[in-house]
Amino acid sequence: MSKTRSVGIISKPHPLADKASKQLAQWFEKRGIPVYGERVRLSEQNNKDDLNTIPKNVDWVIVLGGDGTLLGAARKIGKWGVPILGVNLGGLGFLTEIPFKKLYPVMEMLLKGELEIESRLMLEAKVLRSEKILSRFQVLNDVVINKGTLSRIIDLNVSISEQFLTTYRADGLIISTPTGSTAYNLAAGGPILYPTVDNIILTPICPFTLTNRPLILPDHDKLSITMGKESEGRVSLTFDGQVGIDFYYGDKVVISKSKKKIRLVKSPYQSYFEILREKLMWGGATYPNHGNR
């Protein structure tokens, strides 16, 4: 791997993350590597590319926070193709695989070119109103159509590559990437997919018809979704659980594979299956460590 010439650091707005970000920046600067920084807030209500302080040609971007912080960063800089290394300062940490206590050993590995990078599928979602594109989003985890708290069950017409699939009567619908399969999709009874496979998961939320089960599609399919009839309550579209807009009768959301893939740094300490066992507490047992943690 070529020599690291510059890095970007993205952190969540939290005292621990701020302190860690400053210390990490000093660590790189002592080694003659320029550092660019940014803080990401999860309450953003737009998809503007406002990470102005990080140039597109940095060699690495390091995210200090939880999975939500990485999702916010991925939506904005994933299209640049720069490798993203997630350091977990949050809770579950499926995406931010590097534990905070291992931060500096991993930085040494980064400078030596010893880290492995894998590409992950992203989705592009276009929202159309009166046949005009209202908004466009890149997502790493999922697109979710969800009814409001007081709304009745909603009807959603789904077509796949211009072929009508069905009308889901449900509380909502999750369209997930393999990376997002361990998020809302999993909670709704959807399958876990290995994060580097090229598939899209369609999972109904509390379907009225119990035979409406999750569906795994090839990534070349394009999904088109409209409401079958006007809802009596609010229906929302959310993107990676962070950005949301209202979804009205007559609107259409078209979801397809993004032309860009995100590049994430793999943990040098745990395999994906070890992460699943640990985070999901499979088997209720303590598993032996494999590798140097």
C-alpha positions in Angstrom: 0.0 0.0 0.0 1.2 3.5 -0.8 2.5 5.8 1.9 -0.2 7.7 3.9 -0.1 11.3 3.0 -3.1 12.7 4.8 -6.1 11.5 6.9 -9.5 12.8 7.8 -11.0 12.4 11.2 -14.8 12.4 11.7 -16.2 12.3 15.2 -19.5 12.5 16.9 -20.3 15.6 19.0 -19.3 14.2 22.4 -16.6 15.1 24.9 -14.9 11.7 24.7 -14.9 11.8 20.9 -13.6 15.4 20.9 -10.7 14.5 23.2 -9.9 11.4 21.2 -10.0 13.3 17.9 -7.6 15.9 19.1 -5.1 13.4 20.5 -5.3 11.3 17.4 -4.7 14.4 15.2 -1.6 15.3 17.3 -0.4 11.7 16.9 -0.5 11.9 13.1 0.9 15.4 13.0 4.0 14.3 15.0 4.6 11.9 12.2 4.3 14.6 9.5 0.8 13.5 8.3 -1.7 16.4 7.7 -5.1 15.8 9.4 -8.5 17.2 8.5 -11.4 17.0 10.9 -15.2 17.2 11.1 -18.0 16.5 13.6 -21.1 14.8 12.3 -24.5 15.3 13.9 -27.2 12.7 13.5 -30.1 15.1 13.6 -29.4 16.5 10.1 -32.5 16.9 7.9 -30.8 17.2 4.5 -28.4 15.3 2.4 -26.1 18.2 1.6 -22.4 17.4 1.3 -21.3 19.6 4.2 -18.0 17.9 5.1 -16.2 20.8 3.7 -13.1 20.5 5.9 -12.1 17.0 4.5 -10.7 17.0 1.0 -11.8 14.2 -1.3 -8.2 13.0 -1.9 -7.3 12.0 1.7 -5.9 8.5 2.0 -8.0 7.4 4.9 -11.0 8.6 7.0 -11.1 7.6 10.6 -14.6 7.7 12.3 -14.7 8.0 16.1 -18.1 7.2 17.4 -20.8 4.5 17.0 -22.4 2.9 14.0 -24.7 6.0 13.7 -21.7 8.3 13.3 -20.2 6.0 10.6 -23.5 5.8 8.7 -23.7 9.6 8.7 -20.1 9.8 7.4 -20.7 7.0 4.8 -23.7 8.7 3.3 -21.6 11.8 2.7 -18.1 10.5 1.8 -18.8 6.9 0.8 -19.0 8.0 -2.9 -15.4 9.3 -2.7 -14.0 5.8 -2.5 -11.7 6.6 0.4 -11.3 3.8 2.9 -13.2 4.4 6.2 -11.9 3.0 9.5 -14.6 2.9 12.3 -13.5 3.1 15.9 -16.2 2.2 18.4 -17.0 4.8 21.0 -20.7 3.8 21.0 -22.7 0.7 21.9 -23.2 -2.3 19.6 -20.6 -1.5 17.0 -21.3 -3.7 13.9 -19.8 -1.1 11.6 -17.3 0.5 14.0 -15.4 -2.7 14.4 -12.2 -1.4 16.1 -12.4 -1.1 19.9 -11.3 2.2 21.3 -8.6 0.6 23.4 -6.9 -0.8 20.2 -6.9 2.6 18.5 -3.2 3.3 18.4 -2.0 -0.3 17.6 -4.4 -0.1 14.6 -3.0 3.3 13.6 0.4 1.7 13.5 -0.9 -1.1 11.3 -2.5 1.5 9.1 0.8 3.3 8.5 2.5 0.0 7.8 -0.2 -1.0 5.2 -1.2 -4.0 7.2 -5.0 -3.4 7.2 -7.5 -5.2 4.9 -10.2 -3.2 3.1 -13.5 -4.6 1.9 -16.1 -3.1 -0.4 -19.8 -2.9 0.6 -22.9 -2.4 -1.5 -24.7 0.9 -1.1 -28.2 1.8 -2.3 -29.5 4.8 -4.1 -33.0 6.0 -3.3 -34.9 8.5 -5.4 -38.2 10.0 -4.2 -40.5 11.1 -7.0 -43.4 13.5 -6.6 -45.5 14.3 -9.7 -42.9 12.4 -11.7 -40.2 14.8 -10.6 -37.2 13.8 -8.4 -37.9 15.4 -5.0 -34.8 14.0 -3.3 -32.0 11.5 -3.8 -30.1 9.6 -1.1 -27.2 7.2 -0.8 -27.6 4.7 2.0 -25.4 2.0 3.5 -27.9 0.3 5.8 -31.5 0.6 4.7 -34.4 2.5 3.4 -37.5 2.2 5.6 -41.2 3.1 4.9 -43.0 3.3 8.2 -46.5 4.3 9.3 -46.9 6.8 12.1 -47.7 5.8 15.7 -51.5 6.4 15.3 -51.7 5.4 11.6 -53.6 2.3 10.5 -51.9 -0.5 8.5 -50.7 0.8 5.1 -50.8 -0.7 1.6 -47.6 -0.6 -0.4 -47.4 -1.6 -4.1 -44.0 -3.1 -4.9 -42.6 -3.7 -8.4 -39.2 -5.3 -9.1 -37.5 -4.4 -12.3 -40.9 -3.3 -13.7 -42.6 -6.6 -12.7 -45.4 -6.3 -10.1 -44.6 -8.3 -7.0 -47.4 -7.7 -4.6 -49.2 -5.2 -2.4 -47.9 -5.5 1.1 -50.4 -4.7 3.9 -48.1 -4.0 6.8 -46.8 -1.5 9.3 -44.1 -0.7 6.8 -41.3 -2.1 4.6 -37.5 -2.3 5.0 -35.2 -2.4 2.0 -31.8 -3.3 3.3 -28.2 -3.9 2.1 -26.3 -6.9 3.5 -24.4 -4.5 5.7 -27.8 -3.3 7.1 -29.1 -6.9 7.6 -28.0 -6.8 11.3 -29.9 -3.5 11.9 -33.7 -2.9 11.6 -34.0 -5.8 9.2 -32.9 -8.3 11.8 -35.2 -6.8 14.4 -38.1 -7.3 12.0 -37.3 -10.9 11.4 -35.2 -10.6 8.3 -32.1 -12.7 7.4 -28.5 -11.9 8.2 -26.4 -11.7 5.0 -22.6 -11.7 4.9 -21.8 -8.0 4.4 -19.9 -8.4 1.1 -22.5 -10.3 -0.9 -24.4 -8.5 -3.6 -28.0 -8.7 -2.6 -30.9 -6.5 -1.6 -33.3 -7.6 1.2 -37.0 -6.8 1.2 -38.6 -7.2 4.7 -42.2 -6.3 5.6 -42.8 -4.9 9.1 -45.6 -6.8 10.9 -47.4 -7.9 7.7 -51.1 -8.5 7.8 -50.6 -11.7 5.8 -48.2 -14.0 7.7 -47.1 -15.6 4.5 -45.5 -12.3 3.4 -41.9 -13.2 4.2 -38.6 -11.5 3.7 -37.3 -11.7 0.1 -33.7 -11.7 -1.0 -33.1 -10.1 -4.4 -30.0 -9.8 -6.7 -28.4 -6.4 -6.6 -29.2 -5.6 -10.3 -32.9 -5.4 -9.5 -34.6 -2.0 -9.2 -37.5 -1.6 -6.7 -40.4 0.8 -7.2 -42.8 1.4 -4.3 -46.0 3.4 -4.1 -48.9 3.5 -1.6 -51.9 1.4 -2.7 -54.3 3.9 -1.2 -54.1 7.1 0.8 -53.1 6.5 4.4 -55.2 7.9 7.2 -52.1 8.9 9.1 -48.5 9.9 8.6 -46.2 7.7 6.6 -42.5 8.4 6.6 -39.4 7.4 4.6 -36.1 7.2 6.5 -32.6 6.7 5.2 -30.2 4.8 7.4 -32.4 5.8 10.3 -31.1 9.3 10.3 -32.7 11.4 7.5 -36.5 11.3 7.1 -39.1 12.8 4.8 -42.9 12.4 4.6 -44.2 9.9 2.1 -47.6 10.8 0.5 -50.1 9.0 -1.7 -49.0 9.5 -5.2 -45.3 9.6 -4.3 -42.9 6.9 -5.6 -39.6 5.7 -4.2 -37.2 4.0 -6.6 -34.4 2.0 -5.0 -31.4 0.5 -6.8 -27.8 -0.4 -6.4 -25.6 2.7 -6.1 -22.9 3.1 -8.7 -20.5 3.6 -5.8 -19.4 1.1 -3.2 -18.2 2.1 0.3 -14.8 0.8 1.4 -14.6 -0.2 5.0 -11.5 -1.3 7.0 -11.9 -4.8 8.4 -11.0 -5.5 12.1 -7.6 -7.1 12.4 -8.8 -8.7 15.7 -12.1 -10.4 14.9 -13.7 -12.2 12.0 -17.3 -11.2 11.0 -18.5 -14.4 12.6 -16.8 -13.6 15.9 -18.4 -10.2 15.8 -21.8 -11.9 15.3 -21.3 -14.3 18.2 -20.2 -11.5 20.5 -22.7 -8.8 19.5 -25.7 -11.1 19.3 -24.6 -13.3 22.2 -25.2 -16.5 20.2 -25.3 -19.6 22.3 -25.0 -17.8 25.6 -21.4 -19.0 26.0 -18.0 -17.4 26.1 -16.0 -18.2 23.0 -12.2 -18.5 23.0 -10.3 -15.6 21.5 -8.8 -16.2 18.1 -6.0 -13.8 17.3 -4.4 -11.0 19.2 -7.0 -8.8 20.9 
